[in-house]
Amino acid sequence: MKKFYFSIFILLFVNGCASHQYDAIQMKDADDGLNYSLDSETLTIQYQEYQFVPDTKSLLIKCRKESKNLADKLSVDVTNFDYVTERNALLGITSCIAFGELE
């Protein structure tokens, strides 16, 4: 029985430590918890925060606001942003990835 509980614990631990699907993108650190990557065609922005009670809507609103502010700060013209949100329930982290196409 101990082996069963140990294997469940290991499974949950590995799930909590699993990397996000966009971790392969080299990000630069910006202020206020933002990370970004800028290339010739795309501005990619990652924003995440710990939320005890999940509230994806408020995180998405913050992400939209901060991604537009960062685009202005970097002086790039973005035609539109596409947003992806995800939640790691084990760690309590909600994250948002914004993809902006450059003009």
C-alpha positions in Angstrom: 0.0 0.0 0.0 2.9 2.3 0.7 4.2 1.8 -2.8 0.8 2.8 -4.2 0.7 6.1 -2.2 4.3 6.8 -3.1 3.6 6.3 -6.8 0.6 8.6 -6.6 2.7 11.2 -4.8 5.5 11.0 -7.5 2.9 11.3 -10.2 1.4 14.4 -8.7 4.8 15.9 -8.0 6.0 15.4 -11.6 2.7 16.8 -12.9 3.2 20.0 -10.8 6.7 20.4 -12.1 5.8 19.8 -15.7 7.0 22.6 -17.9 4.7 24.8 -19.9 4.4 24.2 -23.6 6.0 27.5 -24.4 9.1 27.2 -22.2 11.4 26.6 -25.2 11.0 30.3 -26.2 13.9 32.4 -24.9 12.2 35.1 -22.8 13.6 38.4 -21.5 12.5 39.7 -18.2 10.3 42.8 -18.1 8.9 44.6 -15.1 5.9 43.5 -13.1 6.2 39.8 -13.7 6.2 40.0 -17.5 8.5 38.0 -19.7 8.7 38.7 -23.4 10.4 37.6 -26.6 10.6 39.7 -29.7 11.6 38.5 -33.2 11.0 39.9 -36.7 7.3 38.7 -36.9 6.0 38.1 -33.4 6.0 39.6 -29.9 5.4 36.9 -27.3 4.5 37.9 -23.8 4.1 35.7 -20.7 2.4 36.8 -17.5 1.7 34.6 -14.6 0.7 34.9 -11.0 -0.2 32.7 -8.0 -4.0 32.6 -7.4 -5.4 30.7 -4.4 -8.8 31.1 -5.9 -8.6 30.8 -9.7 -9.8 33.9 -11.5 -8.8 33.5 -15.2 -10.9 36.5 -16.2 -9.0 39.0 -14.0 -5.7 37.5 -15.1 -6.7 37.8 -18.8 -7.7 41.5 -18.3 -4.3 42.2 -16.7 -2.5 40.3 -19.4 -4.3 42.3 -22.2 -3.5 45.6 -20.5 0.2 44.8 -19.8 0.8 43.3 -23.3 -0.4 46.5 -24.9 1.6 48.6 -22.5 4.8 46.5 -23.2 4.2 46.8 -27.0 4.1 50.6 -26.6 7.1 50.6 -24.4 9.1 48.6 -26.9 7.8 50.8 -29.7 6.5 48.0 -31.9 3.3 48.1 -33.9 1.2 45.0 -33.2 -1.8 44.3 -35.4 -3.6 42.1 -32.9 -2.9 39.8 -29.9 -4.0 36.2 -29.4 -4.2 35.0 -25.8 -3.8 31.6 -24.3 -4.4 31.0 -20.6 -3.6 27.9 -18.6 -3.8 26.9 -14.9 -1.5 24.6 -12.9 -3.9 23.6 -10.1 -1.3 21.8 -8.1 1.0 24.8 -7.8 -1.9 27.4 -7.9 -0.3 29.4 -10.8 -2.4 30.8 -13.6 -0.6 32.0 -16.6 -1.3 33.9 -19.8 0.6 33.9 -23.1 0.0 36.7 -25.6 1.1 36.4 -29.2 1.2 39.6 -31.1 1.7 39.8 -34.9 4.0 42.7 -35.9 3.1 45.0 -38.8 
